[in-house]
Amino acid sequence: MALPSRVKIVEVSPRDGLQNEKEFVPTDVKVELVNRLAAAGFPNVEAASFVSPKWVPQMADGADVMARIERRPGTIYSVLTPNMKGFEGALAAGADEIVIFGAASEAFSQKNINCSIAESIARFEPVVQAAREAGIRVRGSISCALGCPYQGEVPVEAVVDVAQRYLAMQVDEIDVADTIGVGTPQRVRDVMAAVTRVVDPARVSGHFHDTYGQALANILAALETGISIFHTSVAGLGGCPYAKGATGNVATEDVLYMLRGLDIDTGVDFDAVVDIGQWMSAHLNRKGSSRAGNAIAAKRAA
């Protein structure tokens, strides 16, 4: 299959990238991060999370962030909403898209939220319905789609089952997420081929973690199956909570560098993203995990 000529990048660093940071990132910095990412040309920025601050204290200022960002016309600002309370916060904050999340692993679902996959997704039905009535886009994420920290292998049919449940709820976009980064290219091809037999590939996205260094190879495998939406995080922000010291989200700079080499258009300013990655890493007092970003920054400094 020919590779897509254009890819949509969903930049997740303000939410997925920062949510596990121990030190609270000031609201001003989060607002500047979202603004700079939108200005760099990302069509979709995951800006905040409306979850209990008890569970995710880093995201407690979601409403403030959403109130203070400069809205760029045409940019989709997404927020994570686990329940109706979260949805009400998202609605009040003027979110363009909400994100719901269910696991393809029964063990992961039971361990994390004490209920089955079917029960967890049924809880989202009123949230999705409310979002549709309010004219807000809905994205459904399938976590542990390529492996689980508790049960290990996850059957392809389980991923397809969650995708079909989302479709039945009329979710706009479905994320196939490798939450712990254990996926490899052949497994990605198998999962994406199965999912896209029931869902239009134009509505499917890949969310890959780089825990085992496979994220770029997995993105290429997904591209080969017709997927043209990917989630990335500037400077590789966002660790993997299930593997000590392991990297989590794939770095935006590395993905953009690869896509540019494949002549795939993203509409995103690569040099601006390198600047953002270096700025944010400096703010967090550590080197970012983007190889391309760090290489370009070193070259500039030479």
Contacts in CASP RR format, 6 or more apart in sequence:
PFRMAT RR
TARGET T0000
AUTHOR 0000-0000-0000
METHOD contacts of the structure
MODEL  1
MALPSRVKIVEVSPRDGLQNEKEFVPTDVKVELVNRLAAAGFPNVEAASF
VSPKWVPQMADGADVMARIERRPGTIYSVLTPNMKGFEGALAAGADEIVI
FGAASEAFSQKNINCSIAESIARFEPVVQAAREAGIRVRGSISCALGCPY
QGEVPVEAVVDVAQRYLAMQVDEIDVADTIGVGTPQRVRDVMAAVTRVVD
PARVSGHFHDTYGQALANILAALETGISIFHTSVAGLGGCPYAKGATGNV
ATEDVLYMLRGLDIDTGVDFDAVVDIGQWMSAHLNRKGSSRAGNAIAAKR
AA
1 224 0 8 1.000
1 225 0 8 1.000
1 226 0 8 1.000
3 223 0 8 1.000
3 224 0 8 1.000
3 226 0 8 1.000
3 262 0 8 1.000
3 264 0 8 1.000
4 223 0 8 1.000
4 226 0 8 1.000
4 227 0 8 1.000
4 228 0 8 1.000
4 264 0 8 1.000
5 263 0 8 1.000
5 264 0 8 1.000
5 265 0 8 1.000
6 228 0 8 1.000
6 264 0 8 1.000
6 265 0 8 1.000
6 266 0 8 1.000
7 223 0 8 1.000
7 228 0 8 1.000
7 229 0 8 1.000
7 230 0 8 1.000
7 259 0 8 1.000
7 264 0 8 1.000
7 265 0 8 1.000
7 266 0 8 1.000
8 43 0 8 1.000
8 44 0 8 1.000
8 205 0 8 1.000
8 228 0 8 1.000
8 229 0 8 1.000
8 230 0 8 1.000
8 266 0 8 1.000
9 42 0 8 1.000
9 43 0 8 1.000
9 44 0 8 1.000
9 229 0 8 1.000
9 230 0 8 1.000
9 231 0 8 1.000
9 232 0 8 1.000
9 252 0 8 1.000
9 255 0 8 1.000
9 256 0 8 1.000
9 266 0 8 1.000
9 268 0 8 1.000
10 42 0 8 1.000
10 44 0 8 1.000
10 45 0 8 1.000
10 46 0 8 1.000
10 78 0 8 1.000
10 205 0 8 1.000
10 229 0 8 1.000
10 230 0 8 1.000
10 231 0 8 1.000
10 232 0 8 1.000
11 37 0 8 1.000
11 42 0 8 1.000
11 44 0 8 1.000
11 45 0 8 1.000
11 46 0 8 1.000
11 231 0 8 1.000
11 232 0 8 1.000
11 233 0 8 1.000
11 234 0 8 1.000
11 252 0 8 1.000
12 46 0 8 1.000
12 207 0 8 1.000
12 231 0 8 1.000
12 232 0 8 1.000
12 233 0 8 1.000
12 249 0 8 1.000
13 33 0 8 1.000
13 37 0 8 1.000
13 46 0 8 1.000
13 233 0 8 1.000
13 234 0 8 1.000
13 235 0 8 1.000
13 236 0 8 1.000
13 237 0 8 1.000
13 238 0 8 1.000
13 249 0 8 1.000
13 252 0 8 1.000
13 280 0 8 1.000
14 30 0 8 1.000
14 33 0 8 1.000
14 34 0 8 1.000
14 37 0 8 1.000
14 45 0 8 1.000
14 46 0 8 1.000
14 47 0 8 1.000
14 48 0 8 1.000
14 65 0 8 1.000
15 46 0 8 1.000
15 47 0 8 1.000
15 48 0 8 1.000
15 49 0 8 1.000
15 59 0 8 1.000
15 78 0 8 1.000
15 79 0 8 1.000
15 80 0 8 1.000
16 46 0 8 1.000
16 231 0 8 1.000
16 233 0 8 1.000
16 238 0 8 1.000
16 249 0 8 1.000
17 233 0 8 1.000
17 236 0 8 1.000
17 237 0 8 1.000
17 238 0 8 1.000
17 239 0 8 1.000
17 249 0 8 1.000
18 25 0 8 1.000
18 30 0 8 1.000
18 58 0 8 1.000
18 59 0 8 1.000
18 237 0 8 1.000
18 238 0 8 1.000
19 49 0 8 1.000
19 56 0 8 1.000
19 58 0 8 1.000
19 59 0 8 1.000
19 238 0 8 1.000
20 58 0 8 1.000
20 238 0 8 1.000
20 239 0 8 1.000
20 241 0 8 1.000
21 58 0 8 1.000
21 238 0 8 1.000
21 284 0 8 1.000
24 57 0 8 1.000
24 58 0 8 1.000
25 58 0 8 1.000
25 283 0 8 1.000
25 284 0 8 1.000
27 61 0 8 1.000
27 64 0 8 1.000
27 65 0 8 1.000
27 68 0 8 1.000
29 280 0 8 1.000
29 283 0 8 1.000
30 48 0 8 1.000
30 61 0 8 1.000
30 65 0 8 1.000
31 65 0 8 1.000
31 68 0 8 1.000
31 69 0 8 1.000
33 234 0 8 1.000
33 276 0 8 1.000
33 280 0 8 1.000
34 45 0 8 1.000
34 47 0 8 1.000
34 65 0 8 1.000
34 69 0 8 1.000
34 77 0 8 1.000
35 69 0 8 1.000
35 70 0 8 1.000
36 272 0 8 1.000
36 276 0 8 1.000
36 279 0 8 1.000
37 45 0 8 1.000
37 234 0 8 1.000
37 276 0 8 1.000
38 45 0 8 1.000
38 69 0 8 1.000
38 70 0 8 1.000
38 72 0 8 1.000
38 75 0 8 1.000
38 77 0 8 1.000
39 72 0 8 1.000
39 272 0 8 1.000
40 268 0 8 1.000
40 269 0 8 1.000
40 272 0 8 1.000
40 273 0 8 1.000
40 276 0 8 1.000
41 75 0 8 1.000
41 267 0 8 1.000
41 268 0 8 1.000
41 269 0 8 1.000
41 272 0 8 1.000
42 75 0 8 1.000
42 268 0 8 1.000
43 74 0 8 1.000
43 75 0 8 1.000
43 76 0 8 1.000
43 267 0 8 1.000
44 75 0 8 1.000
44 76 0 8 1.000
44 78 0 8 1.000
44 97 0 8 1.000
45 75 0 8 1.000
45 76 0 8 1.000
45 77 0 8 1.000
45 78 0 8 1.000
46 78 0 8 1.000
46 79 0 8 1.000
46 80 0 8 1.000
46 99 0 8 1.000
46 231 0 8 1.000
47 62 0 8 1.000
47 65 0 8 1.000
47 66 0 8 1.000
47 69 0 8 1.000
47 77 0 8 1.000
47 78 0 8 1.000
47 79 0 8 1.000
47 95 0 8 1.000
48 59 0 8 1.000
48 61 0 8 1.000
48 62 0 8 1.000
48 63 0 8 1.000
48 65 0 8 1.000
48 66 0 8 1.000
48 79 0 8 1.000
48 80 0 8 1.000
48 93 0 8 1.000
48 95 0 8 1.000
49 56 0 8 1.000
49 59 0 8 1.000
49 62 0 8 1.000
49 79 0 8 1.000
49 80 0 8 1.000
50 59 0 8 1.000
50 62 0 8 1.000
50 63 0 8 1.000
50 79 0 8 1.000
50 80 0 8 1.000
50 81 0 8 1.000
50 82 0 8 1.000
50 85 0 8 1.000
50 86 0 8 1.000
50 87 0 8 1.000
50 89 0 8 1.000
50 90 0 8 1.000
50 93 0 8 1.000
51 59 0 8 1.000
51 80 0 8 1.000
51 82 0 8 1.000
51 86 0 8 1.000
53 59 0 8 1.000
53 60 0 8 1.000
59 80 0 8 1.000
62 79 0 8 1.000
62 93 0 8 1.000
63 89 0 8 1.000
63 92 0 8 1.000
63 93 0 8 1.000
66 77 0 8 1.000
66 79 0 8 1.000
66 93 0 8 1.000
66 94 0 8 1.000
66 95 0 8 1.000
67 93 0 8 1.000
69 77 0 8 1.000
71 77 0 8 1.000
75 96 0 8 1.000
76 96 0 8 1.000
76 97 0 8 1.000
76 137 0 8 1.000
77 94 0 8 1.000
77 95 0 8 1.000
77 96 0 8 1.000
77 97 0 8 1.000
78 95 0 8 1.000
78 96 0 8 1.000
78 97 0 8 1.000
78 98 0 8 1.000
78 99 0 8 1.000
78 137 0 8 1.000
78 139 0 8 1.000
79 90 0 8 1.000
79 93 0 8 1.000
79 95 0 8 1.000
79 97 0 8 1.000
79 98 0 8 1.000
79 99 0 8 1.000
80 98 0 8 1.000
80 99 0 8 1.000
80 101 0 8 1.000
81 87 0 8 1.000
81 89 0 8 1.000
81 90 0 8 1.000
81 98 0 8 1.000
81 99 0 8 1.000
81 100 0 8 1.000
81 127 0 8 1.000
82 100 0 8 1.000
82 101 0 8 1.000
83 123 0 8 1.000
83 127 0 8 1.000
84 126 0 8 1.000
84 127 0 8 1.000
84 130 0 8 1.000
87 98 0 8 1.000
87 127 0 8 1.000
87 130 0 8 1.000
87 131 0 8 1.000
90 98 0 8 1.000
90 136 0 8 1.000
91 130 0 8 1.000
91 134 0 8 1.000
91 136 0 8 1.000
95 136 0 8 1.000
96 136 0 8 1.000
96 137 0 8 1.000
97 136 0 8 1.000
97 137 0 8 1.000
97 138 0 8 1.000
97 139 0 8 1.000
97 172 0 8 1.000
98 127 0 8 1.000
98 131 0 8 1.000
98 136 0 8 1.000
98 137 0 8 1.000
98 138 0 8 1.000
98 139 0 8 1.000
99 138 0 8 1.000
99 139 0 8 1.000
99 140 0 8 1.000
99 141 0 8 1.000
99 175 0 8 1.000
100 124 0 8 1.000
100 127 0 8 1.000
100 128 0 8 1.000
100 138 0 8 1.000
100 139 0 8 1.000
100 140 0 8 1.000
100 141 0 8 1.000
100 171 0 8 1.000
101 140 0 8 1.000
101 141 0 8 1.000
101 142 0 8 1.000
101 143 0 8 1.000
102 109 0 8 1.000
102 117 0 8 1.000
102 120 0 8 1.000
102 121 0 8 1.000
102 124 0 8 1.000
102 140 0 8 1.000
102 141 0 8 1.000
102 142 0 8 1.000
102 143 0 8 1.000
102 162 0 8 1.000
103 109 0 8 1.000
103 112 0 8 1.000
103 117 0 8 1.000
103 120 0 8 1.000
103 142 0 8 1.000
103 143 0 8 1.000
103 144 0 8 1.000
103 148 0 8 1.000
103 162 0 8 1.000
104 117 0 8 1.000
104 142 0 8 1.000
104 143 0 8 1.000
104 144 0 8 1.000
104 145 0 8 1.000
104 148 0 8 1.000
104 154 0 8 1.000
104 158 0 8 1.000
104 159 0 8 1.000
104 161 0 8 1.000
104 162 0 8 1.000
105 117 0 8 1.000
105 143 0 8 1.000
105 144 0 8 1.000
105 147 0 8 1.000
105 148 0 8 1.000
105 150 0 8 1.000
105 151 0 8 1.000
105 152 0 8 1.000
105 154 0 8 1.000
105 158 0 8 1.000
106 116 0 8 1.000
106 117 0 8 1.000
106 151 0 8 1.000
106 158 0 8 1.000
107 148 0 8 1.000
107 150 0 8 1.000
107 151 0 8 1.000
108 143 0 8 1.000
108 144 0 8 1.000
108 148 0 8 1.000
108 149 0 8 1.000
108 150 0 8 1.000
108 151 0 8 1.000
108 179 0 8 1.000
109 115 0 8 1.000
109 116 0 8 1.000
109 117 0 8 1.000
109 120 0 8 1.000
110 116 0 8 1.000
111 150 0 8 1.000
113 120 0 8 1.000
115 123 0 8 1.000
117 158 0 8 1.000
117 161 0 8 1.000
117 162 0 8 1.000
118 165 0 8 1.000
121 162 0 8 1.000
121 165 0 8 1.000
121 166 0 8 1.000
121 169 0 8 1.000
124 169 0 8 1.000
125 169 0 8 1.000
128 138 0 8 1.000
128 169 0 8 1.000
128 170 0 8 1.000
128 171 0 8 1.000
129 169 0 8 1.000
131 137 0 8 1.000
131 138 0 8 1.000
132 138 0 8 1.000
132 170 0 8 1.000
137 172 0 8 1.000
137 173 0 8 1.000
138 169 0 8 1.000
138 170 0 8 1.000
138 171 0 8 1.000
138 172 0 8 1.000
138 173 0 8 1.000
139 171 0 8 1.000
139 172 0 8 1.000
139 173 0 8 1.000
139 174 0 8 1.000
139 175 0 8 1.000
139 205 0 8 1.000
140 166 0 8 1.000
140 171 0 8 1.000
140 173 0 8 1.000
140 174 0 8 1.000
140 175 0 8 1.000
141 174 0 8 1.000
141 175 0 8 1.000
141 177 0 8 1.000
141 207 0 8 1.000
142 159 0 8 1.000
142 162 0 8 1.000
142 163 0 8 1.000
142 166 0 8 1.000
142 174 0 8 1.000
142 175 0 8 1.000
142 176 0 8 1.000
142 177 0 8 1.000
143 177 0 8 1.000
143 179 0 8 1.000
144 154 0 8 1.000
144 177 0 8 1.000
144 179 0 8 1.000
144 180 0 8 1.000
145 154 0 8 1.000
145 159 0 8 1.000
145 176 0 8 1.000
145 177 0 8 1.000
145 178 0 8 1.000
145 179 0 8 1.000
145 191 0 8 1.000
146 154 0 8 1.000
146 176 0 8 1.000
146 178 0 8 1.000
146 181 0 8 1.000
146 182 0 8 1.000
146 183 0 8 1.000
146 187 0 8 1.000
146 188 0 8 1.000
146 191 0 8 1.000
147 153 0 8 1.000
147 154 0 8 1.000
147 178 0 8 1.000
147 179 0 8 1.000
147 180 0 8 1.000
147 181 0 8 1.000
147 182 0 8 1.000
147 183 0 8 1.000
148 154 0 8 1.000
148 180 0 8 1.000
149 180 0 8 1.000
149 242 0 8 1.000
152 182 0 8 1.000
156 190 0 8 1.000
156 191 0 8 1.000
156 194 0 8 1.000
157 194 0 8 1.000
159 176 0 8 1.000
159 191 0 8 1.000
159 194 0 8 1.000
159 195 0 8 1.000
160 194 0 8 1.000
160 195 0 8 1.000
160 197 0 8 1.000
160 198 0 8 1.000
163 174 0 8 1.000
163 176 0 8 1.000
163 195 0 8 1.000
163 198 0 8 1.000
163 199 0 8 1.000
164 198 0 8 1.000
166 174 0 8 1.000
167 174 0 8 1.000
167 198 0 8 1.000
167 199 0 8 1.000
172 203 0 8 1.000
173 203 0 8 1.000
173 204 0 8 1.000
173 205 0 8 1.000
173 229 0 8 1.000
174 195 0 8 1.000
174 199 0 8 1.000
174 203 0 8 1.000
174 204 0 8 1.000
174 205 0 8 1.000
175 204 0 8 1.000
175 205 0 8 1.000
175 206 0 8 1.000
175 207 0 8 1.000
175 231 0 8 1.000
176 191 0 8 1.000
176 192 0 8 1.000
176 195 0 8 1.000
176 204 0 8 1.000
176 205 0 8 1.000
176 206 0 8 1.000
176 207 0 8 1.000
177 206 0 8 1.000
177 207 0 8 1.000
177 208 0 8 1.000
177 231 0 8 1.000
178 188 0 8 1.000
178 206 0 8 1.000
178 207 0 8 1.000
178 208 0 8 1.000
178 209 0 8 1.000
178 215 0 8 1.000
178 218 0 8 1.000
179 209 0 8 1.000
179 240 0 8 1.000
179 242 0 8 1.000
180 209 0 8 1.000
180 211 0 8 1.000
180 240 0 8 1.000
180 242 0 8 1.000
180 243 0 8 1.000
181 208 0 8 1.000
181 209 0 8 1.000
181 210 0 8 1.000
181 211 0 8 1.000
181 212 0 8 1.000
181 214 0 8 1.000
181 215 0 8 1.000
181 240 0 8 1.000
181 248 0 8 1.000
182 211 0 8 1.000
182 212 0 8 1.000
183 208 0 8 1.000
183 212 0 8 1.000
183 214 0 8 1.000
183 218 0 8 1.000
184 214 0 8 1.000
184 217 0 8 1.000
184 218 0 8 1.000
185 214 0 8 1.000
185 217 0 8 1.000
185 218 0 8 1.000
185 220 0 8 1.000
185 221 0 8 1.000
186 221 0 8 1.000
188 208 0 8 1.000
188 218 0 8 1.000
188 221 0 8 1.000
188 222 0 8 1.000
188 225 0 8 1.000
189 221 0 8 1.000
189 222 0 8 1.000
189 224 0 8 1.000
189 225 0 8 1.000
192 204 0 8 1.000
192 221 0 8 1.000
192 222 0 8 1.000
192 225 0 8 1.000
192 226 0 8 1.000
192 227 0 8 1.000
193 225 0 8 1.000
195 204 0 8 1.000
196 204 0 8 1.000
196 225 0 8 1.000
196 226 0 8 1.000
196 227 0 8 1.000
201 225 0 8 1.000
201 226 0 8 1.000
201 227 0 8 1.000
201 228 0 8 1.000
202 228 0 8 1.000
204 227 0 8 1.000
204 229 0 8 1.000
205 227 0 8 1.000
205 229 0 8 1.000
205 230 0 8 1.000
205 231 0 8 1.000
206 219 0 8 1.000
206 222 0 8 1.000
206 227 0 8 1.000
206 229 0 8 1.000
206 230 0 8 1.000
206 231 0 8 1.000
207 230 0 8 1.000
207 231 0 8 1.000
208 214 0 8 1.000
208 215 0 8 1.000
208 218 0 8 1.000
208 219 0 8 1.000
208 222 0 8 1.000
208 230 0 8 1.000
208 231 0 8 1.000
208 250 0 8 1.000
209 215 0 8 1.000
209 240 0 8 1.000
209 247 0 8 1.000
209 248 0 8 1.000
209 249 0 8 1.000
209 250 0 8 1.000
210 216 0 8 1.000
210 236 0 8 1.000
210 247 0 8 1.000
210 248 0 8 1.000
210 249 0 8 1.000
210 250 0 8 1.000
210 251 0 8 1.000
210 289 0 8 1.000
211 240 0 8 1.000
211 243 0 8 1.000
211 246 0 8 1.000
211 247 0 8 1.000
211 248 0 8 1.000
213 247 0 8 1.000
215 250 0 8 1.000
215 254 0 8 1.000
216 250 0 8 1.000
216 254 0 8 1.000
216 255 0 8 1.000
216 258 0 8 1.000
219 230 0 8 1.000
219 250 0 8 1.000
219 255 0 8 1.000
219 258 0 8 1.000
220 258 0 8 1.000
222 230 0 8 1.000
223 262 0 8 1.000
223 264 0 8 1.000
230 255 0 8 1.000
231 249 0 8 1.000
232 249 0 8 1.000
232 250 0 8 1.000
232 251 0 8 1.000
232 252 0 8 1.000
232 255 0 8 1.000
232 256 0 8 1.000
233 248 0 8 1.000
233 249 0 8 1.000
233 250 0 8 1.000
233 251 0 8 1.000
233 252 0 8 1.000
234 251 0 8 1.000
234 252 0 8 1.000
234 253 0 8 1.000
234 273 0 8 1.000
234 276 0 8 1.000
234 277 0 8 1.000
234 280 0 8 1.000
234 290 0 8 1.000
235 251 0 8 1.000
235 252 0 8 1.000
235 253 0 8 1.000
235 276 0 8 1.000
235 277 0 8 1.000
235 278 0 8 1.000
235 280 0 8 1.000
235 281 0 8 1.000
235 288 0 8 1.000
235 289 0 8 1.000
235 290 0 8 1.000
235 293 0 8 1.000
236 247 0 8 1.000
236 248 0 8 1.000
236 249 0 8 1.000
236 250 0 8 1.000
236 251 0 8 1.000
236 252 0 8 1.000
236 288 0 8 1.000
236 289 0 8 1.000
236 290 0 8 1.000
237 249 0 8 1.000
237 280 0 8 1.000
237 284 0 8 1.000
237 288 0 8 1.000
238 247 0 8 1.000
238 248 0 8 1.000
238 249 0 8 1.000
239 245 0 8 1.000
239 246 0 8 1.000
239 247 0 8 1.000
239 248 0 8 1.000
239 249 0 8 1.000
240 246 0 8 1.000
240 247 0 8 1.000
240 248 0 8 1.000
247 289 0 8 1.000
251 288 0 8 1.000
251 289 0 8 1.000
251 290 0 8 1.000
251 291 0 8 1.000
251 292 0 8 1.000
251 293 0 8 1.000
252 273 0 8 1.000
252 290 0 8 1.000
253 270 0 8 1.000
253 273 0 8 1.000
253 274 0 8 1.000
253 277 0 8 1.000
253 290 0 8 1.000
253 292 0 8 1.000
253 293 0 8 1.000
253 296 0 8 1.000
254 290 0 8 1.000
254 291 0 8 1.000
254 292 0 8 1.000
254 293 0 8 1.000
256 266 0 8 1.000
256 268 0 8 1.000
256 270 0 8 1.000
256 273 0 8 1.000
256 292 0 8 1.000
257 270 0 8 1.000
257 292 0 8 1.000
257 293 0 8 1.000
259 266 0 8 1.000
260 270 0 8 1.000
271 296 0 8 1.000
274 292 0 8 1.000
274 293 0 8 1.000
274 296 0 8 1.000
274 297 0 8 1.000
277 288 0 8 1.000
277 290 0 8 1.000
277 293 0 8 1.000
278 288 0 8 1.000
278 293 0 8 1.000
278 297 0 8 1.000
281 287 0 8 1.000
281 288 0 8 1.000
287 294 0 8 1.000
288 294 0 8 1.000
END
